[in-house]
């Protein structure tokens, strides 16, 4: 049951749930109390994150038989069809989607994230297209609980995902073909290690196509990554005049592929490996932006989403990452002959393995 901790002020007081889900929440708490009569109301409240007053009301309704027909139907069917099993707070805790309280859950559920910022250190890193560690850290908070430990990034870059994983005491695993960025990531991890005794990450200087040589199937709890944006880094930047830069010159560099369709196919091969490594019912979050080359627009986020679904992923949702605070040198694109859009947002595509 996903509910806020007591005292958060957001009473998923179960006004936010309804129908069968609401009744199921009551059932879980009341059955736990029946199975564990020695537990105090305070202990049950802390175990399930439900206000004591709410639990007391549920108990009163149950004793009077006034808890509603929906709850009664679920209760009767489960008693009839299921053997009685003892429950424990730990078991319920591991079933939670994450460990957020209700207030933070609400804040992070907003579909536009506009408060993600690079740290001073990240702004100084020499990486052509990076996301700040604050982004994967929030995704880890949202899509894992305490029992989920292994975080994968098949396109490691400057190491933001591994830094976030360390901060959350998770085991980060990253793959990177560029020796330059393997070095940058390694140095960042070493600096982080000076201030932390958390789980150290694993960095592999290898093509992510080989990730199953390092990770067994169904061993990953969450994947967070940002793949190359095709060969867009080689293009002249007319929006902000930043210097063009190829990510890496070596073999198997996705950003060196000239055909957009071939680029998508090669990317899908890597995510197929990710799919195998991911545990069932776990998430893969992919940060991308749409692309333009002169007169042609490439809806990268939707094209990639289609590819991911052919692999077997469920396209669960998306978040818009608003980055407008980073752009201080924009110009009126195409003025005065053709109106063009200054792209100041990216997408976080959320996929799930069934």
N, C-alpha and C positions, 0 to 999 in steps of 0.2 A: 504494500500500500504506500503510495507516494503522498506524504502529508508533511506539513511544516512542523518544526519543533515548537514546543509550547513556548508561548511568550513572544512569538515573532510579530504579532500584531496582524498577520494576514490570516484570518481564520479560514483557511480552506476548511473552515468550520463546517465545512462541508456544504457550504452554499455553492461552491464551485463544482461539486460533483452532483450527479443526479441519477434518478432511476436505479437501474440494476447495479451500477458502479457504486452509488451511494450506499445501497443496501449491503453490498458485498463488504464495504469498509466496516460497517457496523458488525457484520457477521464475524469478520476476522478478529476484531477486538473482543467481542463478547465470548466467542469460542475460546480464545486464549485465556480469558478470565475464568471460564468454566474449568479448563484444563489445569489452571494454575491458581487455585483458590488462595494460596499463601501470598500472592503478589499484592502489594498495596496499590491503591488507585494512582498514586504518584509514580510508582514504578511502571505501571501499564502506560500511563500518559507519556513518560519519557521514552519507552520502548517503541511506541507507535507514532509519537509526534502529534497526538490528539489532545486537545484541552480537557482537563479533568472534569470541568462542568459539562462538556459534551458527553463524555463517557458516563457520568452520573445520570444524565438524562436518558441515555440509551438503556442503562440498566433499569431505570424506573419504568420506561415504556415496555421493556421486555417482561418485567414482573407483572405488569397490568395487562399484557397482551395487546398493547396499542401501538406497536412499532410499525404497522403498515403492512398491506397485503403483499407488496413486492418483496420485502424482507422476509415475510413469513413463507412465501413460496420458495425462495432460495434456501432458507433454513431447512424447510421440510424435505426438499429434493436432495440436499447435500447429506442430511442425516440418513435418509433412506438409501441413497446410492453409494455413499462413501464410508469406509471404516473410519472410526474416530482416531485422529492422530494428535499426539501432543505437539504443541507449538513452542517455539522459543523466540525471544527477542532477536537473537543472532540470525535465525533463519529468516525472520521478517526483514531484518536490516539488509541482508544480502539480496533480497528481492527488490529493494528500492532501486529506482533508476539512478539516483545519485544521493549525495548527502547534504543537499542544499536545504536551507529553511525556506518557508513559504515566501518571504519577502524577496529573497534573492532569486528564487524560482520565477516569480512574476517578472522581475526586472530583466532577467536573461531571456525570457520568452518573447520579448518584443522583437519583431521581425527585422528591425533595422538597428544595427550596432554602430553607434557614432562616438563611443567613448574609448575606443581602442587606440592606444598611443605607443609609439616607439620610445624606448628609454634613450637617454643621452648616449649611452654606449652603443646602442643599436643604430642610432643615426650616424655614427662615425664609422660603422662597418662598411667595407667596400664590396657590397653585394648589389647587383643591378635590380633585383626584384625580390625583396624579402618581406616577411610579415613579422611583426613584433611578438615576443614570447607571451605577451598579455593575451593574444588571440588563442593560441593552443591551450594556454592555461585555463581560459574560460570554457573552452570546449571539453577539456578533461573534467572540469568541475561539473559540467552539464551532463556528460554522457558516460561517466563512470561513478561507481561507488567505491568504498574502501576495499572491497574484495577484488576489484578489477585492477590489475597491475601493469600489464604489458602494453606499451604505446608505440606504434610503428609510424615512421615517416620514410617512405621509399624515395623521396626527393629531398634530401636533408638540407641542402643549401647551407646557410649560416648557422644552423643548429637550433633554431627557436623552439621547435617541438621538444627536443631533448632537454633544453634548459627548463621549459615548463614542466616536463615530466619529473625532473629532479626536484623542482620546488614542491611538487605534489607527492613526492616520495613514491613515484612510479618508475618502472624499468623502461627507459626509452631505448628504442632500437632504430638506427638510421642508416640509410644507404646513400652513397654519393659517388659519382664518377669523377668529379673534379678534385684533384689533389690539393688545389688551392683552398677549396671550401672545406675539405676534410680537415685541413690544418686550422682554419678559422674556427670550425666547430669544436675541434679538440681543445684549442686554447680557451674557448669560452667555457667549456666543461671543466677544465682545470681550475679556472678562476672561481667557478661556482662551487667546486669541491672544497675550496679553502674555507668556505663558510657553511658547509653542510655535510652531514654524515648520512645523507639519504642515498638511495640506491643509485650507483653509478651507471650511466648509459653505455650502450655498445654502438660503436661507429664502424661501419664496414665500407672500405674504399672499394666499391664494386657496383656493378650494374644491378639495379633493382630487379631485373629479369631473373637474377640468380638468388633472390631472397629466400626461396624455399630450400636452398642448400644450407641456410643458417637457421631457419625457423621451421619447426614442425607445423603441419596443418592444424588448424583450429587452436592456435596458441596465443593469438593476439586479441586484446580486449578493446582496442580502439586504434583506428588509423586516422592521422591528421597530416595533411600534406598540401603542398602547392606545386603542381607540376610545371614544367617549362611552358611558356606561352608561345608555343610554336617557334618561329624564327623572328618574332616581333622585336626582340632586343637588337637585331641587326638593322632594323628600319630607322630611317630618320625620324626624330621626334619633333613633330610640328606643334604639339600642344604646349610643351614646357621647355623645349630646346635642350633637354638633358642629353648628355653624351651617349651615343650608341655604343653597345658593348655586347659581344657574343659571350654566352655563358661559358662555353668550353669548346675547344677545337677537336677533342679526341673522338675516337670511334664510339658508336652507339649514342651519340649526342642527339637527343630528340629535337633540339632547337636548330639543328643543321638540316633537317628534312625539308625539302622544298615543296612537296605536295601536302596540302592540308589534310586530305583524306588519308594519306599514308601516315601522317603524324598522328591522327586520331586512332588509326589501327594499331600503331606501335604502342601508343599510350594504353590502349585497351588490353594489350598483352600483359603489361605490367600490373594493371589493376585486376586482371584475372588471377595473378599470383597472390595479390593482396586478398582477394576473395577467399582463396583456399586457406590462407594463413589465419584469417579472421574466425573467431568463434561464432557459433550461431547466435543470432539476436544481438549482435554487436554492430557498432556504427563505423562508417568511413566518411570523414569530413574532408572535402576537397575545395580549396580556395582557388578561384579562377576569375578572370575578367574577360569580357567580350573584346574582339579585336577588329581593327580596320586596316586595310591596305588600299590606300587611294580611294577608288570608287566602290570597293567591295567591302561589305560588312560581314564579319564571321561571328555568329552567335555561339561562341565557344562553350558557354555554360550549358546551353540546351543541347548542343551536339554531343558534348561529353556525357550528359545525362542519358541520352539515348543509348550510347555505347555501353554505359555502366549497366543499364537495364538488360541489354542483350547478354551480359556476363552472368546475370542472376541477381544483381542488387535490386532492392526496392528503393525507388526514389522517394524518400520519406518527407523531405521539406527543403527549404533553403532560407538563408539569412542574407540580407544585404549589408555589406560592410561599407559604411559611409566614411570615405577618406578625405573629405574636402579640406580638412585642416592642414593636410600635407602639401596642398597645391597652392603655391603663392606666386606662380609665374604663368598663369593661364592667359590665353589670347583668344580673340574671336575667330574660331576656325572657319575657313572658307569665305570669310568676309571679303567683298560684299556679294559674291556670285553664287555660292552654294552654302546653305546652312548646315553646319556640322556640330555634333554633340561633344562637349568636353566630358570625358568619362572620369568621374571622381568616386566611383564605387566599384566594389568587387562583390563576387558572390561566394558564399560558403554553401556548397552543395552537400546535403545530408543524405547519405545512403545507408541502408540497413541490410544485413544478411539475415534471411529468414531462419 
